[in-house]
Structures are given as structure tokens and as C-alpha cells.
Amino acid sequence: MCRSVPILVIAVAFLSPAQASNPGEPLDCSDWVFLQPGYSCELFSPRDQLMSPVWREGKGASLVTDNQGRMLTLRFSYTEEVWPDNRGRIEIVSSDGLTESVIGYVNDRGLSGFEDRIRPTYYWDWRIGSGLQAYAGVLTEAIAFDPVNGKLLVFLRSYAAIPPYYPNAKWIAAIGGFTTLFEILQTYTPNSNILSLRVPAMPEGMGGADHFDTYYGTLATVGDWSQLQPLQCSYPASPPSVGDYLTVADPLPTPSPGQGYYYVTAVNFMGERRYGRKRAGGVTSGRDPAVVPGCDP
């Protein structure tokens, strides 16, 4: 992971709250609101680029399980009854079997005479009584989960409910930030100077993690891991659980133009240490942990 002046500008644009789409335009990733830290939306497949009917119709699953063992589903709830459609929101909901929580949502929009809607590509609903609270949505075959990269794929269509209509815009959203299987994916939040990671199910292929060590270096030393400098050592204080969201303060000053930093996080488990892989001659192997300097709390 790198941070330089040009990269920092890109990171700010990606990690800062995005500007929502305009009324009369298809709802997209910029309209998602996340209630928990670390999650984001990006395009897996752009609008109307799903050429095969298999992908265009979005036949996924109704319920999936993530790497934390939680069940995930897509839920629709009505917020307002407006002809000719009923305004509401799509929510990503997780459950551990006892409690449930909303990870994020995207609302329908009714502004300036526009009625912009978003639904799964394969969707129906029914009335089970009278009044707004009596509506229920069944979001079947709407999601798929990528366990290796920790991404929830959501099959969506954005459309206008009243004139001026625009065509159904079918697309796939990739909701990132879920627990990965192996990789330590550390992200940087420019506004707060925070590095964060979610503990993988098998960090760097090991059975768990006792603690993590995060280092930094200048871009001029990339590849010479002996030049790494400790940023935060032996965190958290006790062994973390899968899916824990960990943060590291980054006090480094903004680099000068043409300069930058990169970050490396090592995982320690039962006396063994790993910090990523290298590939040489078509063969992938772990980097030598003895090269990295010690990290004292």
C-alpha cells in the first residue's frame, strides 16, 4: 500500500464520501450509505455491459454466508407510498443467528419531479395487509459472495418510475470491506490519517493471528524490506477475532511532490511471522520475515 501526493489525491476521491448522482440519473454506487466502517461500493460490471442473459438477469442467491459465518441478505422496505411505484430502500443486512444489523443501504429518490428507483434485477413484492408497514419485499437471487476477496456482489437495475423515463440500467455492485479469506487489505483514510484493516479468516494463510505489526517506508526503498520503519507494533493488545476492524494512527506528514510512503503489515501467529508473498520465475513464495526489522511496542 502506497501513499504519495498523486496517489493521495486518488485515495481522497475514492475514500471520501462520494457525491451522489443527480435527480433524473440512474442511482449508482455514489448513492450507497454505509452505517459501519470499512465498507464501500464499486462497479463490478458497468451499466448495460452485461451482454449474456445469464449475467444480465442476475441469478445469484437470496442468502449467502460470509467469512465470519454471518448470513447476509438483501432486504427491501417501503418508506413512502407513491404512485406508480412505492418508494423505499434496499438494505444489506447481516445476522449472526441471534442479532441482525444493517451494513448499508441505498434509497429511492423523489426530487424535482423525478422518481428514481433501484431494485435487484430479479425481484417481486406483494401486499400482506393494508398500510405502508404491511408491504414486504422478497429479494430473491439478488446477491453472490466472493469469499477470497471479501466482496458482496449485488445484481441491480436502476430506472425511472415516472416520465421522463430512462431505460433500465442493469449493473453489478461490488460491496467491499467484508472479511477476506487470506489477504490483509489495509486502507488509508486521508481525512483522519487512519490506516485500517479487517482481520482475515486465515491471515496470510495461517490459522489465526496473535497480533499485527505495521511498518512504513519511502517509495525509493520499495523492495528493500530491511528499510522499513515501525509505525505500530503488537496490536491489538489481545488476539483479535476474525472480522475485527482494526485501526492504526498515521502521524506521517504529507509527502512532498514526487515523494511518497508505502505500508506493510505483518501477521504474527504462534511464533511464526508472515508479511506477503513474492513471485519469481513463475513461482510464488512467502517473503523472508527475517529481513524485516524488529517491531517493539
C-alpha positions in Angstrom: 0.0 0.0 0.0 1.4 3.4 -1.0 0.8 7.0 -0.2 2.3 9.8 -2.3 1.0 13.1 -3.5 -0.6 11.9 -6.7 -1.8 8.7 -5.0 -3.2 10.7 -2.1 -5.4 12.7 -4.4 -6.8 9.5 -5.8 -7.3 8.0 -2.4 -9.2 11.1 -1.2 -11.5 10.8 -4.2 -12.1 7.1 -3.5 -12.4 7.0 0.2 -14.1 10.3 1.0 -17.9 10.4 0.7 -18.8 10.4 -2.9 -21.1 12.9 -4.5 -24.5 11.3 -5.1 -25.9 11.0 -8.6 -28.3 13.8 -9.7 -32.1 13.5 -9.9 -33.1 12.0 -13.2 -29.9 9.9 -13.4 -29.7 6.2 -12.6 -28.9 5.5 -8.9 -25.4 4.1 -8.6 -22.5 3.4 -6.2 -22.3 7.0 -5.1 -25.8 6.7 -3.6 -25.0 3.9 -1.2 -24.8 4.9 2.5 -22.8 2.6 4.9 -23.6 2.5 8.6 -20.5 0.5 9.6 -16.8 1.4 8.9 -14.7 -0.1 6.2 -17.3 -0.8 3.6 -17.5 0.7 0.1 -19.2 0.3 -3.2 -17.5 0.0 -6.6 -18.7 -1.2 -10.0 -18.1 -4.9 -10.7 -19.9 -4.5 -14.1 -20.9 -1.1 -15.5 -24.5 -0.4 -16.5 -25.7 -2.2 -19.6 -22.5 -4.1 -20.1 -24.0 -7.5 -19.1 -24.2 -9.0 -22.6 -25.1 -12.6 -21.7 -28.7 -13.2 -20.4 -27.1 -15.3 -17.6 -25.4 -12.2 -16.2 -28.0 -9.7 -17.3 -30.7 -11.3 -15.2 -28.6 -11.5 -12.1 -29.4 -15.0 -10.9 -27.5 -15.1 -7.7 -28.6 -16.3 -4.3 -31.2 -15.0 -1.7 -28.9 -15.7 1.3 -25.2 -16.1 1.5 -22.6 -16.7 4.3 -19.5 -14.5 4.7 -16.1 -15.4 6.1 -17.2 -14.5 9.6 -20.0 -17.1 9.4 -22.7 -14.4 9.3 -25.7 -14.7 7.0 -26.1 -11.8 4.5 -29.2 -10.9 2.6 -30.7 -8.0 0.6 -33.8 -6.6 2.1 -36.3 -4.1 0.7 -38.5 -1.9 2.9 -41.1 0.7 1.9 -40.6 4.2 3.3 -43.3 6.0 1.4 -46.3 5.1 -0.8 -46.1 7.0 -4.1 -47.9 6.1 -7.3 -47.0 4.4 -9.6 -44.3 2.7 -7.6 -43.6 2.6 -3.8 -40.6 4.4 -2.6 -38.3 2.6 -0.3 -34.8 1.4 0.3 -32.6 -1.6 -0.3 -30.6 -2.7 2.7 -27.7 -5.1 3.1 -28.4 -7.0 6.4 -26.2 -9.3 8.3 -27.2 -11.8 11.1 -25.1 -14.0 13.4 -28.2 -16.1 14.2 -29.2 -14.0 17.2 -28.9 -10.4 16.2 -29.1 -8.6 12.9 -27.6 -5.3 11.7 -27.8 -3.1 8.6 -24.4 -2.7 6.9 -25.6 -0.2 4.4 -28.5 1.0 2.2 -29.5 2.9 -0.9 -32.7 4.9 -1.0 -35.1 5.5 -3.8 -35.2 9.2 -4.7 -38.1 11.5 -5.4 -36.7 15.0 -6.1 -37.6 17.8 -8.6 -40.2 15.7 -10.2 -38.0 12.7 -10.8 -38.7 9.3 -9.3 -35.5 7.3 -9.4 -35.7 3.7 -8.3 -33.2 0.9 -7.6 -34.1 -2.8 -7.4 -32.5 -6.2 -7.9 -32.7 -7.3 -11.5 -34.8 -10.3 -10.4 -37.5 -9.0 -8.0 -41.1 -9.1 -7.0 -43.2 -8.0 -4.0 -46.6 -8.4 -2.6 -49.0 -6.7 -0.1 -49.7 -8.7 3.1 -52.2 -6.2 4.6 -53.0 -2.6 4.5 -50.9 0.5 5.1 -47.2 1.2 4.5 -45.9 -1.2 7.1 -47.8 -4.1 5.6 -45.5 -4.1 2.5 -42.9 -6.8 2.3 -40.2 -7.4 -0.3 -38.7 -10.7 -1.3 -35.2 -10.1 -2.8 -34.5 -13.5 -4.3 -31.4 -14.5 -6.3 -30.0 -11.0 -5.9 -26.6 -11.5 -4.3 -23.4 -13.6 -4.5 -20.3 -13.6 -2.2 -16.7 -13.6 -3.2 -15.0 -15.3 -0.2 -11.4 -14.8 -1.3 -11.6 -11.0 -1.8 -14.4 -10.3 0.7 -16.8 -8.8 -1.7 -20.6 -9.0 -1.9 -21.9 -8.8 -5.5 -25.3 -7.3 -5.8 -27.3 -7.6 -9.1 -29.2 -4.3 -9.6 -31.2 -2.3 -12.0 -31.8 1.5 -11.8 -34.8 3.0 -13.6 -37.2 6.0 -13.6 -40.7 5.3 -12.2 -42.3 8.4 -13.9 -41.5 10.4 -17.1 -39.1 11.4 -18.4 -38.2 7.7 -18.4 -34.7 6.4 -18.9 -34.0 2.7 -19.8 -33.5 0.1 -17.2 -29.8 0.4 -16.3 -28.6 -3.1 -15.2 -25.3 -3.3 -13.3 -23.5 -5.2 -10.6 -22.3 -3.5 -7.5 -19.3 -5.0 -5.6 -19.6 -4.1 -1.9 -16.1 -4.3 -0.5 -14.9 -4.3 3.1 -16.0 -7.8 4.2 -13.6 -10.1 5.9 -11.2 -11.6 3.3 -10.0 -15.2 3.4 -6.2 -14.7 3.3 -5.2 -11.2 2.3 -4.5 -8.4 4.7 -6.1 -5.5 2.9 -5.2 -2.2 4.6 -6.8 1.0 3.6 -5.9 4.6 4.2 -8.4 7.3 5.2 -6.9 10.7 4.3 -9.2 13.0 6.3 -8.4 11.3 9.6 -4.9 9.9 8.8 -6.0 6.4 9.7 -4.9 3.0 8.4 -7.4 0.2 8.9 -7.8 -3.5 8.2 -10.4 -6.2 8.9 -8.9 -9.4 10.3 -9.0 -12.1 7.6 -10.3 -15.6 8.3 -6.8 -17.1 7.7 -4.3 -14.2 7.8 -1.6 -14.9 5.2 -2.7 -18.5 5.2 -2.2 -19.0 8.9 -4.7 -20.4 11.3 -5.2 -17.1 13.2 -3.4 -14.0 14.4 -1.9 -13.2 17.8 -1.1 -9.6 16.7 -0.1 -7.4 13.8 2.9 -5.1 13.2 2.6 -2.2 10.7 5.6 -0.6 9.0 6.2 2.2 6.6 8.9 3.1 4.1 9.6 5.6 1.4 8.8 4.7 -2.2 12.5 4.9 -3.0 13.1 1.8 -0.9 10.3 -0.4 -2.2 11.6 -4.0 -2.4 14.3 -3.4 0.3 12.2 -4.5 3.2 15.1 -4.0 5.6 14.5 -0.3 5.2 11.0 -0.5 6.8 10.3 1.6 9.9 7.8 0.6 12.6 4.5 2.5 12.6 2.6 0.5 15.2 3.7 -2.7 16.9 1.9 -5.7 18.5 -1.7 -4.6 18.1 -4.3 -5.3 19.3 -3.5 -5.9 22.9 -5.2 -9.3 22.9 -5.5 -11.8 20.0 -8.2 -10.5 17.6 -11.2 -12.3 16.2 -12.0 -12.9 12.6 -13.7 -9.8 11.2 -12.4 -7.4 13.8 -11.9 -3.9 12.4 -8.5 -2.6 13.5 -7.2 0.9 13.0 -3.7 2.5 13.2 -3.0 6.2 13.5 -0.7 7.5 10.8 1.2 10.6 12.0 3.4 10.9 8.9 3.5 14.3 7.3 2.1 14.7 3.8 4.9 13.8 1.4 6.5 16.3 -0.9 5.5 16.3 -4.6 7.2 13.3 -6.3 7.7 11.5 -2.9 5.6 9.0 -1.1 5.2 6.3 1.5 4.2 2.6 1.4 2.9 0.4 4.2 3.5 -3.2 5.1 1.6 -5.2 7.8 3.0 -8.4 9.2 0.9 -11.0 11.0 2.3 -13.0 13.9 0.8 -16.3 15.0 2.3 -18.9 17.4 5.8 -17.7 16.8 5.6 -17.5 13.1 5.6 -14.3 11.0 4.4 -13.5 7.5 4.1 -10.4 5.5 3.0 -11.1 2.0 4.3 -13.1 -1.0 6.7 -12.6 -3.9 6.7 -14.1 -7.4 9.9 -15.1 -9.2 10.3 -17.3 -12.3 6.6 -18.1 -12.2 6.8 -19.4 -8.6 5.1 -17.7 -5.7 6.6 -17.9 -2.2 6.5 -16.0 1.1 8.8 -13.1 1.7 11.6 -13.7 4.2 10.4 -12.5 7.6 14.0 -12.2 8.9 14.6 -9.3 6.6 12.1 -7.0 8.3 13.4 -5.1 11.3 12.0 -5.9 14.8 9.0 -4.1 16.0 8.9 -3.1 19.6 5.6 -1.9 21.3 
